Amino acid sequence: MHLLSHNAEHKLDVLHQFIRANSLGVVTTAIRCPPFPLLQASHIPWVIDIVEEDVGSLYGRLRGHMARQNPQAKSIIEYVSQFGSDSNEIWLPEDVLVMFNGLMHHYITPKFHKETKPNTGKVVPTWDYDAVQVYGKARVYIDMQSDTAIMGYESSDKPETRAWKVSDAPARYIDLLTKNLIGIEIKITCMDGRIS
């Protein structure tokens, strides 16, 4: 992401809060697994966890899930199945990128540059937006039966999502849904943002 000094944000508490407020992120993977495209991206709602005891991850971790029918999930499943591991959780070899965008964005016309335009004329139109980018190592949970907590439902700090718990739905229904999901947990290794 192109960051200028006047709108670059590096404070972790600000970046964490931005992700909590704008939790729908686009996860991008680069997985070499023909016939699937190398680069794929999907919108996923994420939960960010900041674990004080986790010395290895100053930035925290993201938790989410995607449907097995999603082409990106299919490529992940196909890729990890090549290794014949019996493990429920497998680390992807390449970093992943998750982009979080703010709700507002807009065009900025040069006419708003009231001082610069009349004096020098050196102004151009631009676009104003807020975004945070996160890089990290992804651990994929292929068998979601074993851990519904990875999906992010049980520990949300958003008031509108606290009213529902996985245990509120019938067990057979949850069992059916989790068979059709893969979990993704990302150990964040780098994050920064652009906040206007």
N, C-alpha and C positions, 0 to 999 in steps of 0.2 A: 504494500500500500504506500502511496506517495504521502509522506508526512512532512509538513512544513513546521518550522520551529514554533510559530505562533499558534498552531492548533494541535500539535502533537501532545498526546497524553500518555504518560508512563507510570503514573501513580496507581499501584495495584488496587487500592481500595476503590478508586474511581472506576477503573476498568471492570472490577468484579461487580460493582453496583450497576454499571451499564449493561452487563450481560444479564443480570437478574431482571432488569427492567425490559430488556429486549431479548428474550430467551430463545426466539426462533433463529437458529443459525444455519448457515449453508456449509455442510461438511464436504470437502473436496479430497478425494483420494487419487493416488496414482498407482494402479495395480496392473502389472503386466500379466494378463490372463485372457488370451484370445478365446473366443471371438468377441469379448467385451472391449469397449473402448478403454484406452489407458487412463484417461482422466474422466472422472464422474463426480457429480455433485448432487446433493439432496438437501432439502429443507428439513430440519429436525428440531423439535423443541428440546432444549438442554436444561439440565440442572447443574449449577456449579457448586462444588464443595471446596471449602477451604479448611484443610485439616492442619491444625497447629503442630501436631506431632510428626507430620510427614516432612521430615527434614529435606528429603530429596526433591520435593516439589513446592517451592516457594510460591508458585503461581496457582496451585490448586489442581482440580481435575473436573472434567465435564462428564456427565452421564446422560445417555439417551438411548434410543432404540429406533430401529427401522423395520418395515415389513419385509419379509423374505421375498415377496413378489417384486420389490423394488430392484431394478436392474443393477444398481450399485451393490445392494446386498447380495444379489446372485453372484456377482463377480467376486465379492469377498468370500462367500461360502465356497465357491469353486476353487479359489486360490488356496484357501487354508486346507481344503480337502486333499489337495495334491500332496500334502505332507503326512497324511495318514495318522495324525496325532489323535490320541484318545482323550486329550485334555478338552475340557469345556471352554477354556479360554486360551486365545492365541493372540500374540502380538503381531501386528502388521509390520513389515520390515521398513517401510518408508514413513516419514512424517506425514501427518494429515494437516489440513488447514481448515479452520472454521471461521467464517465471517459473520459478524453480527452487525446489523444495520439499525440505526435509529428510526423512529417512526416518521420524522419530518425530514424533508429535503426539498430544496428549491433552487431555482435559477436566480442568479444575482446579476442584474444589469449594470453596465458601467455607469449609468446615470446616478447610482448611489454613492459613487466615489466623489463626493462633493469638493474635496480639497485637491486631490490628485488630477482629476480630469481637466479642470480649468487651467491649472498651473503647467502641467506637462503633457497632458493628453495620453499618457502611458497607462492606459487601463484597458482591460479586456473583460468580457463576460466570464462568469465562472459558475460553479455549482456548489452550493453549501450543503453539507451532509455530516452526519456523525456515524462512525463505524469503529469497531474493534476487531482486530484479527488475532487469532490464537493458533499457534503451532504446537504440535505435541505428538506423542507416541500413543497409538490406539491399540487397546486391548479389545478383542471382539469375543463376545459370548455367543456361541452358536446355539447352545441348548439353554433356552431361557427358563425352562422348567425349574432349574435349580436355584435361580436367584431373581425374583421379581424386583428386588430393591435396586438393581442396576438400571432399571427403566426410569428411575427418578420420581416415581409417584409418591413414595412414602416420606420424603424429606423436603418437600417444596416449602419455601418460605413465603410464597405468594398467598395472600389471604383467599383469593378466589379459588385456589386449588386445594387448600387445606380441608375443605368441607368433604372431600371424597378420599377414601382409602381403598386400596386394592381389595381388602377384606369386605368392603361394602357390596361388591358384586358377587354373584353366585360362583362358587369354586369351579364348577364345570365350565362356565363361560370364560373365566380367567385362564383356565387350563387350555381351552381351545385357542384363545388369543395368543398366549405365550408360545404356543407351538408355531405360530406364524410370525414370530419376531426374532430379531437378533439384537443383542445388547452391545452397546459401544461405550467404552470408558476411555477417556483421553487424559493422559498425564501431561499437563501443560508444561512446555519447555520454554516458551517465549510468547509474549503478548504485548501489544501496544495498540494505541488508538488514535483517532482523529476526532476531536470534539471541538466544535466551533462555539 
